[in-house]
Amino acid sequence: MSDTAFLVLHFQNGVAHPDGVWGKYLFPQVEKNGSVGNARRALDTARQRGMLVIYVNIAWRPGFPELPDDTCGLLKEAKDNDECLVGSWGADVIDELKAEGNEIIVINFGSDSFEGTDLDLILRNRGIKRVYVVGQCIEHVVATTVKRAVNMGYGATVLKDCTSGFTDQNYDAMVEILPLYADMISADDFVSMN
């Protein structure tokens, strides 16, 4: 599995904790889907296999220079309340999935893990051909990142029970749409792969 990477998208306090700027909306779905526990099992397996593990967390510098003044509604609350600044609690990975050793944390500024980041450079320098994806906001960061990865020539696999959406309807729609771009498997499928 030296040509595969395990991407952990937006499993951070601002998104996956009940006190987070988006977590307060997402957490009921996070709990319902069991996405944190499922992602933990899959992450442990990825580490045991020696896969490259990369976290992608949304965060901005003070003053939000990475966002336009009239940013989209999804990001406006964070900007208006100085949430998820680099180095803040909201930008940190949740306790259950903390990075270990030299695992990489990439900072992104919206729903695309590649736009304005060094993710592609890291993947290409490591000879990565396929990404396995877990993460929050299936309708935003997961879907956008998977589509971009495939358009850039990577293979992609989404661990569908290691993600959540803002609503059941959003989640269900993405589980139907994403197979056009990526393989869809469960955490159990991933753990049992040879």
N, C-alpha and C positions, 0 to 999 in steps of 0.2 A: 504493500500500500504506500510505497514511497512516492507515488505520483498522485496521491490524493491528499486533500486537506479537509479539516473539520471546522466549519465556520459557525461561530456562536454569535448571533445577531441580536443586539439590543436587549440581552438578558441583563439589564442594569437596573439600578434602583428607580430611576425616573420612569421606567417603562414596566418593570415586572414586580415592583414592590407596591403594596396597597397605599403607601403614602407618597408615591411618585406622581409627578405632574401628569403623566398618562397612565401610570399604574393604577391610580384611583378609579379609572374607567375600565381598564383591562383586567384587573386582578380577579374579578369574578370568573372570567373566562379562563384565566391562567389556572385557577384552582379547579374549575370544572374539567378542563382538559388534562389536568395532571402534568402540564408541560414541563414544569421545573423538575419534578422527579424523573420523568422520562428522559429529559435532556441530561440529567445527572448520570443516569445509567449509560446512555450513549456516549457521553463525554469520557467517562471512566474507560469504556471499551476503546474509544479512539486513542486514548493515552496508552493503554496496554498494547495496542497495535503499533505504536510509534508514529501515528499520523501527525502531521503538522496541524496544530490547533491555533486558530486565529479568532480572536474576539473582535467584533466591530461594535463600537458604542457611539451613540450620537452625543455630541458635546460641542460647545462653542467657546470662544475666547470672550473675556469681558467686553461688553459693548456689542456683541454679536456681529462682528464685521463680516462673517461668512453668510449672513442672511440679508436680503433686501429689506428696506424700511417697511414695505407692505407685504411681508411674508405671508404665506398661505395660512389658513385657519388652523391647521394641525400643529404648526410650529409657533403660532402667535402667543399662546398661553405661556409657553416656556420662555419666550423672549420678553414678554411683558412682566414676567415675575422673576427674571434672572435665574431660571432653572437650568440644570444640566450644563453648568459651566465646567470647563476642563478642570479637573482636580476636586470637584464637588462631590457630595454624597450621591446626587442624582446621576452623575456620569460614571460612578463606580459599578462594577459587576456585582450582582447580588451575591450574598454570602454563600449560598448553596452551590454556586458555580465558579468560584474565584479562580483566576488564572494561577498557574503553577510554573515555577522555574522561569524559563525564557519564553514562555508562550506570549505571542504578540498581541497587543491591543492596538487596533486601528481606530482612529477617530474619524467619524463621518459627520456630515452636516444636514442630512435629510434622509430620504428613503432609499438612496442608492449607495451601496457600500463601496462602489468603485469611483463615483464622481468626486473628483478633488482629493482623492486619497492615494496612498501607495500600495493598496491591496493588489492590484494587477502586477506591479513590479515585484512584489514579494512572491506571489504565486508563480510567475514566470521564472524568476531566479531560482526557485526551488524545483522547477520541472513539474509543476502540478498540472494534471490533465482533467481531474474531476474534483468537484467540491461536494461535500455532504453538508447540508444546511439545517440548523436548528435556530429558532429565534422567535421573538415576539412580533406582533403586528404582521401576520401573514399577508394581509391585504396591502401592506405598505412595504416595509423593508425586505421581507422575505421574497415577495413576488417581484419587486423591482430588481433586487440583487440577482435572483435566479434568472430572470429574463436577460439582464445585462450579461451575466456570466456566459449564458448559452450563446448570445449574440457575439461574444468575444472569442468563442471557440472552446470554452470549457464544457465538459459534461457536468450535469447537476443532478443531485438526488436530495429530495426534501424528506426529512423525518417528520411526517405529518402530525404525529401525536406529541411532538416536541415543539409545538408552536401553538399560538392562539391568535384570535382576532378580536376586534372590538365587539362583534356580535356573532351569534351562531350563524346568521345568514351570510355575513362576510366570510367567515371561516369555511362554511360549506361551499360557497361559490368558488373560493380559491382552490379548494381540494378538487373541484371539478375542472377548473381552468388550468392549473399548473401542470397536469400531466401532458399538456401540449408542449411543454418545455423541459420537464424534468421527470425523473423516476420518482414515484411516491412510495415510501415504505414506512414501516413503524419502527419504534425503538427496538422492539423485540426482533424484528427482521434484521436490523443493523447489528445487534448484539450477536445474533446467531450466524452471521455471514462468515464464510471461510476466507 
